[in-house]
């Protein structure tokens, strides 16, 4: 996602790309929680019944950045990384 000519967010919804800590599509919610601990804040997903968003800010919060893992209630179906607020927007570019 580009906002005002700068990359604000990157969405990963296919493939084997991992975060720096090794989190990836297909991981369980428990695995994400084991990697990021209490930094993974769980909220209901807006569109996926029973799904969740696990938002990780950690040390990146002071830099205005975060990771958001979207799950079907059990496993990660996609994730995004970027600056706040864009990374928190449920809708992406099309």
C-alpha atoms as a printed R data frame, in Angstrom:
   type eleno elety resid chain resno       x       y      z
1  ATOM     1    CA   UNK     A     1   0.000   0.000  0.000
2  ATOM     2    CA   UNK     A     2   1.396   3.367 -1.027
3  ATOM     3    CA   UNK     A     3   0.171   6.503  0.728
4  ATOM     4    CA   UNK     A     4   1.347   9.956 -0.368
5  ATOM     5    CA   UNK     A     5   4.073   8.381 -2.515
6  ATOM     6    CA   UNK     A     6   5.577   6.201  0.255
7  ATOM     7    CA   UNK     A     7   5.187   2.529  1.092
8  ATOM     8    CA   UNK     A     8   2.978   2.425  4.177
9  ATOM     9    CA   UNK     A     9   2.171  -1.276  4.394
10 ATOM    10    CA   UNK     A    10   3.009  -4.638  2.882
11 ATOM    11    CA   UNK     A    11   0.460  -7.480  2.853
12 ATOM    12    CA   UNK     A    12   1.485 -11.143  2.637
13 ATOM    13    CA   UNK     A    13  -1.306 -13.510  1.640
14 ATOM    14    CA   UNK     A    14   0.508 -16.292 -0.240
15 ATOM    15    CA   UNK     A    15   3.850 -18.008 -0.290
16 ATOM    16    CA   UNK     A    16   6.479 -18.829  2.295
17 ATOM    17    CA   UNK     A    17   7.550 -15.338  3.381
18 ATOM    18    CA   UNK     A    18   8.244 -15.130  7.125
19 ATOM    19    CA   UNK     A    19   8.656 -12.327  9.596
20 ATOM    20    CA   UNK     A    20  12.087 -11.724 11.106
21 ATOM    21    CA   UNK     A    21  10.987 -13.967 13.996
22 ATOM    22    CA   UNK     A    22   9.829 -16.781 11.687
23 ATOM    23    CA   UNK     A    23   6.045 -16.285 11.816
24 ATOM    24    CA   UNK     A    24   4.245 -17.205  8.602
25 ATOM    25    CA   UNK     A    25   0.960 -18.065  6.907
26 ATOM    26    CA   UNK     A    26  -0.345 -21.368  8.268
27 ATOM    27    CA   UNK     A    27   1.026 -20.866 11.789
28 ATOM    28    CA   UNK     A    28  -1.443 -21.431 14.610
29 ATOM    29    CA   UNK     A    29  -2.587 -18.606 16.833
30 ATOM    30    CA   UNK     A    30  -0.753 -20.362 19.671
31 ATOM    31    CA   UNK     A    31   2.504 -20.271 17.702
32 ATOM    32    CA   UNK     A    32   2.127 -16.522 17.091
33 ATOM    33    CA   UNK     A    33   1.451 -16.050 20.813
34 ATOM    34    CA   UNK     A    34   4.498 -18.169 21.684
35 ATOM    35    CA   UNK     A    35   6.706 -16.057 19.407
36 ATOM    36    CA   UNK     A    36   5.391 -12.636 20.445
37 ATOM    37    CA   UNK     A    37   4.003 -13.323 23.930
38 ATOM    38    CA   UNK     A    38   1.894 -10.627 25.533
39 ATOM    39    CA   UNK     A    39   2.810  -8.248 22.701
40 ATOM    40    CA   UNK     A    40   0.268 -10.101 20.495
41 ATOM    41    CA   UNK     A    41  -3.035  -8.352 21.189
42 ATOM    42    CA   UNK     A    42  -6.030 -10.405 20.008
43 ATOM    43    CA   UNK     A    43  -9.164  -8.770 18.613
44 ATOM    44    CA   UNK     A    44 -12.079 -10.164 16.571
45 ATOM    45    CA   UNK     A    45 -11.754  -9.903 12.789
46 ATOM    46    CA   UNK     A    46 -14.269  -7.582 11.124
47 ATOM    47    CA   UNK     A    47 -15.139  -9.942  8.250
48 ATOM    48    CA   UNK     A    48 -14.141 -13.509  9.215
49 ATOM    49    CA   UNK     A    49 -16.655 -15.141 11.597
50 ATOM    50    CA   UNK     A    50 -14.616 -16.583 14.486
51 ATOM    51    CA   UNK     A    51 -11.452 -15.038 13.032
52 ATOM    52    CA   UNK     A    52  -8.981 -12.843 14.880
53 ATOM    53    CA   UNK     A    53  -6.396 -10.162 14.332
54 ATOM    54    CA   UNK     A    54  -3.231 -10.538 16.386
55 ATOM    55    CA   UNK     A    55  -1.534  -7.144 16.446
56 ATOM    56    CA   UNK     A    56   2.102  -6.938 17.502
57 ATOM    57    CA   UNK     A    57   3.636  -3.554 18.179
58 ATOM    58    CA   UNK     A    58   6.389  -4.298 20.668
59 ATOM    59    CA   UNK     A    59   9.442  -2.081 20.227
60 ATOM    60    CA   UNK     A    60   8.079  -0.946 16.864
61 ATOM    61    CA   UNK     A    61   5.284   1.039 18.518
62 ATOM    62    CA   UNK     A    62   7.622   3.929 19.273
63 ATOM    63    CA   UNK     A    63   8.525   3.975 15.570
64 ATOM    64    CA   UNK     A    64   4.836   3.912 14.633
65 ATOM    65    CA   UNK     A    65   4.943   0.424 13.088
66 ATOM    66    CA   UNK     A    66   3.244  -2.921 13.727
67 ATOM    67    CA   UNK     A    67   2.536  -6.433 12.443
68 ATOM    68    CA   UNK     A    68  -1.028  -7.723 12.095
69 ATOM    69    CA   UNK     A    69  -1.720 -11.457 11.705
70 ATOM    70    CA   UNK     A    70  -5.198 -12.345 10.408
71 ATOM    71    CA   UNK     A    71  -6.514 -15.783 11.359
72 ATOM    72    CA   UNK     A    72  -9.551 -17.947 10.675
73 ATOM    73    CA   UNK     A    73  -9.748 -18.506 14.432
74 ATOM    74    CA   UNK     A    74  -7.025 -21.142 14.355
75 ATOM    75    CA   UNK     A    75  -4.365 -20.438 11.709
76 ATOM    76    CA   UNK     A    76  -2.812 -17.383 10.090
77 ATOM    77    CA   UNK     A    77  -4.364 -16.750  6.671
78 ATOM    78    CA   UNK     A    78  -2.414 -13.560  5.931
79 ATOM    79    CA   UNK     A    79  -0.317 -10.927  7.659
80 ATOM    80    CA   UNK     A    80   0.713  -7.367  7.073
81 ATOM    81    CA   UNK     A    81   3.488  -5.110  8.253
82 ATOM    82    CA   UNK     A    82   3.717  -1.374  8.153
83 ATOM    83    CA   UNK     A    83   3.149   1.921  9.778
84 ATOM    84    CA   UNK     A    84   0.286   2.869 12.017
85 ATOM    85    CA   UNK     A    85  -2.538   3.638 11.167
86 ATOM    86    CA   UNK     A    86  -2.359   2.033  7.693
87 ATOM    87    CA   UNK     A    87  -1.369  -1.421  9.003
88 ATOM    88    CA   UNK     A    88  -4.484  -1.432 11.185
89 ATOM    89    CA   UNK     A    89  -6.855  -0.705  8.288
90 ATOM    90    CA   UNK     A    90  -8.916  -3.823  7.558
91 ATOM    91    CA   UNK     A    91  -9.344  -2.994  3.889
92 ATOM    92    CA   UNK     A    92  -6.325  -2.981  1.636
93 ATOM    93    CA   UNK     A    93  -5.741  -1.725 -1.883
94 ATOM    94    CA   UNK     A    94  -7.333  -3.417 -4.853
